[in-house]
Amino acid sequence: MIYLDNAATSFPKPQRCHEQALSEYFQISASPGRGGYDAAVLAQERVRAVREQVAAFFGGEGFVTCFGYNATDALNTLLQGLVKPGGHVVSTRLEHNSVLRPLHHLREAGVCTYDLVPCNRLGLVEPEAVARAIRPATELVVLNHASNVLGTVQPAAEIGAVCQERGVPLILDVSQSAGVTPIRMRQWGVAGLAFTGHKSLLGPTGIGGLVLDPALEVRPSRFGGTGLDSASPLPSREYPERLEAGTVNLLGILMLGRCLDYLQTPEAQEAGRREATLHRRLVEGLQDLAGVTLHCPGHGPQRVPLVSFNLAGWSPGDAGMVLDGDYGIAVRAGLHCAPLAHEDLGNGDAGAIRASLGRYSTGEDVEALLSALAEMLGAKS
Ligand SMILES: Cc1ncc(COP(=O)(O)O)c(C=O)c1O
């Protein structure tokens, strides 16, 4: 398989990091924070260290990290825990369903209203548009940092400045940008972010979470044991326990920690530079193919390495099936869980084809896709 669906999940994974974490897990797999014996204390200590590592990785030193399953879980926790009855949220039309659906749910339940700011023709959300959408009742701005459809990275620092000026917390969804572009929570004025471990952070599925300025009061939406104040029927007030009912995913946390270490090695950084060069070749190769319509083409530091395009004479679904069946190339066709982004591109329900690179993509992968597309276009001309 030629794997070009890294925006869905990264593949392959850095096996050594995962194996090191697994062997550590076998040594300390006690319940973190749930016992006074050595193994439980050690497990708790390792989890605490990865919490700090995650916060520092995102430039949120001193902020709290609460673990959960993935970005969807974290965004639900943040939205349901921050929005109050009668409140208003500003977000964008580039959001993933992990934001659009919780917002829709909250509106249907009569809790809040929201406005979605469109991006400009370069695929960027303009800070002035966010400023115009903020009202007195606005409690939150939620922004997809890097579009999983366009690959554009939003001006988070400028939008953060707008939010700070208006006293509205900015929540960043870093699902696509984490591990690809630097993220500086404190510097940019980001009050909370949601991350997922299994994309460019190279971790396993089932581990993600949020990093939060502890000044933000997030009401818990799940309740249960935390290892603290067990006699009380009330949830723990302290972070991270307040937002972490039940036993955490120790193995996933250990794996995530090892992957964050790995991402800072010269080897991984070199792989990141190679990925950026391949992205450029992919964009330029697609631009040279008559019959390819690229959506917001571009490459460079303000991009994550993915491209979305349509192919003359082919529905995205059929093209994806032929790429897989005839050429062994895995891409993602359809709406990419971001229906409004596709609506604005005029793609309707069929969406587009998305090819997304990873740290282990090769020049041969890119050339194989380009030549398959050339053949497919030739077959329809
Ligand atoms: C921008 C964006 N947000 C959120 C998500 C949800 O990630 P997860 O399924 O890991 O929760 C994705 C995944 O595709 C994404 O691309």
Ligand as a Chemical Component Dictionary entry (heavy atoms), coordinates in Angstrom:
data_LIG
# 
_chem_comp.id                   LIG 
_chem_comp.type                 NON-POLYMER 
_chem_comp.pdbx_formal_charge   0 
_chem_comp.three_letter_code    LIG 
# 
loop_
_chem_comp_atom.comp_id 
_chem_comp_atom.atom_id 
_chem_comp_atom.alt_atom_id 
_chem_comp_atom.type_symbol 
_chem_comp_atom.charge 
_chem_comp_atom.model_Cartn_x 
_chem_comp_atom.model_Cartn_y 
_chem_comp_atom.model_Cartn_z 
_chem_comp_atom.pdbx_ordinal 
LIG C1 C1 C 0 -9.249  19.350 12.155 1  
LIG C2 C2 C 0 -9.665  18.106 12.869 2  
LIG N1 N1 N 0 -10.287 18.214 14.056 3  
LIG C3 C3 C 0 -10.664 17.134 14.754 4  
LIG C4 C4 C 0 -10.438 15.873 14.280 5  
LIG C5 C5 C 0 -10.891 14.704 15.098 6  
LIG O1 O1 O 0 -9.825  13.911 15.488 7  
LIG P1 P1 P 0 -10.155 12.581 16.318 8  
LIG O2 O2 O 0 -10.990 11.737 15.412 9  
LIG O3 O3 O 0 -8.826  11.969 16.592 10 
LIG O4 O4 O 0 -10.896 13.007 17.511 11 
LIG C6 C6 C 0 -9.812  15.706 13.038 12 
LIG C7 C7 C 0 -9.606  14.346 12.489 13 
LIG O5 O5 O 0 -9.710  14.088 11.327 14 
LIG C8 C8 C 0 -9.407  16.847 12.326 15 
LIG O6 O6 O 0 -8.803  16.752 11.139 16 
# 
loop_
_chem_comp_bond.comp_id 
_chem_comp_bond.atom_id_1 
_chem_comp_bond.atom_id_2 
_chem_comp_bond.value_order 
_chem_comp_bond.pdbx_ordinal 
LIG C1 C2 SING 1  
LIG C2 N1 SING 2  
LIG C2 C8 DOUB 3  
LIG N1 C3 DOUB 4  
LIG C3 C4 SING 5  
LIG C4 C5 SING 6  
LIG C4 C6 DOUB 7  
LIG C5 O1 SING 8  
LIG O1 P1 SING 9  
LIG P1 O2 DOUB 10 
LIG P1 O3 SING 11 
LIG P1 O4 SING 12 
LIG C6 C7 SING 13 
LIG C6 C8 SING 14 
LIG C7 O5 DOUB 15 
LIG C8 O6 SING 16 
# 
